[in-house]
Amino acid sequence: MVACLVLPVSAEKRSERKSLLDSDPNVVYLERTLKKPVELKVLKEAPVFSDTEGKVRLGTLKADQTVRLEAITDKVYRVRGQGTRDGIAGWVAPWAFTSTDPAFVAHLKQLYDRQIQVQAMIEAKKIAVGMTLDEVAQAYGKPTKTSIRKTNKGESGRWEFINYEEVKHYVTRIDPVTHEVYRQLSYVTREEKGRTDVEFENNIVTAIEESEDHQGGNVRIIVPPVMLGW
């Protein structure tokens, strides 16, 4: 008899919903972006939807409570809090919320625009001045070599990424029976193909030096992470 693991239907549905949410490239997930959770106060009751377009309504978000902000688009926020009947999580319009930061709507829009750029660059395995070291690591992986300098002004340093390629070396042989000439693999070496040096200050990339044979191209620059005021 072959043993198998059967998940409860509710667990399978939760897993499927989470997978669909995470697959949306137009959504910025704050738990991946910010170290500190963002909380908003609900000003008044608001409809909660399961989708960013507001097509499927889940219920109503209760007023006078503090909710956790989980994700954002350029138009709506995904929050988790208390509904009028039970706990609820879904997409709500920004007009329902307030914050200790009076410019929170504008700041979240800046954050969204930046992270959409960053997500696209990470997907394309590219980096830019203004990225954080964590974002560089997501795009390039672990650095080959690191150097860090700490001063009273903070921390600076350099990450070095070396790209290697395998080079096969052959020797020419003569078959003793047929006298035919053939090539035989002798050994394989790893040789440096290119190098990228990333300079940073206080976790933000300040300069990028590439030694690969690039044909033109400008240094890519994005704005540093938005400092949220709550």
N, C-alpha and C positions, 0 to 999 in steps of 0.2 A: 504494500500500500504506500502511495506517495503522499507525504504530508504537505499541506499547504496552509498558508496564513490568509485568513479572510478578515478584512477590515470591516468594521461596522459601517453601514451606509452613511451615517452622519459624518464619520471621519473621512470617508472617501470624498464626500461632497465638499467638506472643508478644504481638503487638500487640492481638489480640482479648482475651487474658487480662488485659492491663494495662488495657484500656478497661473491662472488666467490674469489675475491682477498684476503679478510680477512681470508678465510678458508684454505689458503695454509700454511701448517706448516713449509715449508722450506723458508719462507719469513720473514724478520725482518722489522717491521714497525717502522720507526724512531719517529713518533709522539707519540708513546707509550713508547719509550725508552729514548729519549733525551728531555730536557726542552727547549733547544735552537734549532731553525731550522738550518739545514745544507744547505749551498748553494755552488754550483760548477759553474765554468766558462766553457763554451763550447768552446773548441779549434777549432773544425771544424765540418762541417755538418756530421750528423750520422743518420742511420736508427733507427726508433722507432717501437717497436713491442708491441703487446697487451699481449703477453705471455712471460714467462721467457725463453722458449726454442727457441725463435726467429722464430716461424713458421708463424705468421700472422703479416704482416707489416702494420702499421698505417699511416706512413708518414716519414718526414725527420725533424730532429731537426736543427734549424738554428744556425749558428756559431756566435761567438762574443756576447754572452748574458750570463746572470747569471740565473741559474735554481734552483729550490728547490728540494732537494733530499727527496723523500717520503718513499722509502723502498729499501732494498738490499737483494740480495742472495750472494752466494760465487762467482758468476760470472758476474752478471749484476745489474744495478741500475734502479730503477723506479724514473723518474723525471717528473716535470711539468714545461713547459716553452712555448716558441714560436716556432711553426713549420714554414716551408717555406711558408705555406699558411694561417695558423690560429693557435690558441692555441692548444697545444697537451700535452698528458700525457701518458707515457708508459715506456717500458724497453729499456735501451740503454747500450751498452758496455762501460766499464770504460775508454777505450782509447780515448774517445771523450772529456774527462774532464781534468781540472786542478784545483788546489786549492792553497790557501795561505799556507796550510800545504803540504810540498813537499812529505811527506810519507803518504798522505791521502789514497792511495790504500791499503797499509799494515795496516793502522789503522782501516779502515772500515772492512777489513778481520778479524782483531782481534775482533772488535765489533760484527761482525756477528757470529763468532764461539762461543763467550761468550753468546750471547743472545739466540742462539739455545739451548745451555745447560740450560739456565735459563727458557726458555719457556717450555722445557720438564719437569723440576722440578716443575714448577708452576702447570702444567697440572696434575702431579702425587701428588700434595699437599705435596711437600718436600721442605726443605730449606737447605742452606749451608752457611758456612763461606765465606765471600766475596760478598754476596748478599746485595742489598740496602734494606732499610726498606720498601720502596714501593713494592719491589718484594716479601718480606716476607709477607706483608699484602695481596698481590694477592694470595699467596699460602695458608696462614693460616687464613686470615680475620683479624678483629680487635683484638688487644690483650686484655686479661682480665684485666691486670694491667700494668701500665707504671711508670717508674721512670727515671728522666732526671737530669743530672748534667752539668752545664755550667761553663767553666773555660776560661782562656785567650788562651788556646790551642784549644778550640772548644767545642763541645758538646758530651757527652757520656751518657750512661744509659742502661736500661734493659727493655725488653718487656717480659711479662709473659703470657703464654697461658695455660689455665687449661682445660682439657678435662673431661667432666662430663658424667655420665650415670645414667639413671633412674633405681632405685631399688624398686621393688614392695614388700611390706610387707603384710603378710597374718596372719590371726588368724584362729584357729580351732573352728568350731561350730558343734553343734548337733541339727539336725532338731527335733523340739519338737513333731512332728507328726509321722515321720517315724523312728526317732532315728538314722538316718544315719549321719555319720561324714563327714563334708565337710570343705573345705578351703574357706575363704571369704577375699577378698581384704580389707585391713585395711587402708593403706596409701602408698604414693609413695614419696621417697626422691631422691634428686640429690646428688650423691656421686662422689668425685674426682677419676677419673680413671687414669689420668696421667698428667704430667706437663712438659712444655718446656720453659726454660728460654733463652732468646736471648740477648746477650750483644752486644753493638755497640759503635762505635766511629765515629763521623762526618758522620752519616747516613750509615755506612758500618758495617755489622755484623762481629764481631771479635771472638765470642765464642758462642757455643750452648751447653746447658746442658739439658738432657732429663731424667726424672725420671720414665718414663714408663718402663715396664719389657721387654726391648729389648734383643734379643738373639745375642750378639756380634755386629758386624758392626763397621765401621770406621766413623769418622767425615767427612762429605762431604765438600769439599773445591773447590771453583771456583775462578778465577781471579776477582779482583774488576773491576768496570766499567772502560772502556777505556776513557781517557781524550783526546778528539779530539782537535786538534790545530787550529781551525778556528772559 
